[in-house]
Amino acid sequence: QVQLVESGGVLVKPGGSLRLDCEASGFNFSGYYMAWIRQAPGKGLEWLSYIGRRGSPIYYADSVKGRFTVSRDNAKNSLYLEMNSLRAEDTALYYCAREDGEDYFDYWGQGTLVTVSS
Amino acid sequence: SYVLTQSPSVSVAPGQTATITCVGNNIGSKGVHWYQQKPGQAPVLVVYDDSDRPSGIPERFSGSNSGNTATLTISRVEAGDEADYYCQVWDNTSDHVLFGGGTKLNVL
C-alpha cells in the first residue's frame, strides 16, 4: 500500500534552517510528481512546492520562494524540503503528498510538525 | 492572483444534503478537487476533476463545476461526515496550486 512518512520536524529558532524528509513506499516513486503542503495550527491548507518526476519542473509558492528548496532522490524513494531563514509564520504541520498526474493529491503523509520560536 | 472562496461553515442535520461551494473567477474552466480533513488527520481526496470519486469514497459524495462556482454535495449526511472540506485547483497562469480556505461541515 502507498505510504508517505515525513520526518525532520523540530523546534527551531527564527532565522534557522531545517530539512524535512518524506520517505515513500508502495508505489513507483519515480513515476510521480510530489508536493509539499503545510497547515498552520487551526488554519487551512497551503501548497508550498511541486517537483517533477526527475527533479523538474519545480514550482514554489510565493511565500517560500527563495527560502525553501525542494529536491528528490528517486534511488532512495525520498522527497526533501530544505528550509532556510525560518520565520514564526512557518510554524505548521508539513505534509508531503503524491500528485496523481492531473494536479490533485491522492495520497498524503501524516505530517511532521515544525515550530519556529525563540 | 486567483482566489478560491469557501463559506467558513455549513450545518446540516443527519440524513439531509450538505452543499459546500467554492467560488472563483471562471472556475468552471478549471478542474476542481475536494478534500475531507477530520480533526487530527491528514486530508483525504473525496472528489477529483470536478465530479469523479476515488475508489472507496461513497457515492453520497458528488461534485459539479460551472461558471464561477464549484460544488461538493454530500447526500444523506452522517455524523462521520463532520469535517473540514477544502477545494483545490491548479492555476496555470501562476503555475501554483491553490486551496480554498476550507468549510467546516457541522452535523447537527
Chai-1 contact restraints between the chains, C-beta under 6 A:
chainA,res_idxA,chainB,res_idxB,connection_type,confidence,min_distance_angstrom,max_distance_angstrom,comment,restraint_id
A,G44,B,G101,contact,1.0,0.0,6.0,A-B,restraint_1
A,G44,B,G102,contact,1.0,0.0,6.0,A-B,restraint_2
A,L45,B,Y86,contact,1.0,0.0,6.0,A-B,restraint_3
A,L45,B,F99,contact,1.0,0.0,6.0,A-B,restraint_4
A,W47,B,V97,contact,1.0,0.0,6.0,A-B,restraint_5
A,Y59,B,D95,contact,1.0,0.0,6.0,A-B,restraint_6
A,D103,B,W90,contact,1.0,0.0,6.0,A-B,restraint_7
A,Y104,B,H33,contact,1.0,0.0,6.0,A-B,restraint_8
A,Y104,B,Y48,contact,1.0,0.0,6.0,A-B,restraint_9
A,D106,B,L45,contact,1.0,0.0,6.0,A-B,restraint_10
A,W108,B,A42,contact,1.0,0.0,6.0,A-B,restraint_11
A,W108,B,P43,contact,1.0,0.0,6.0,A-B,restraint_12
A,Q110,B,A42,contact,1.0,0.0,6.0,A-B,restraint_13
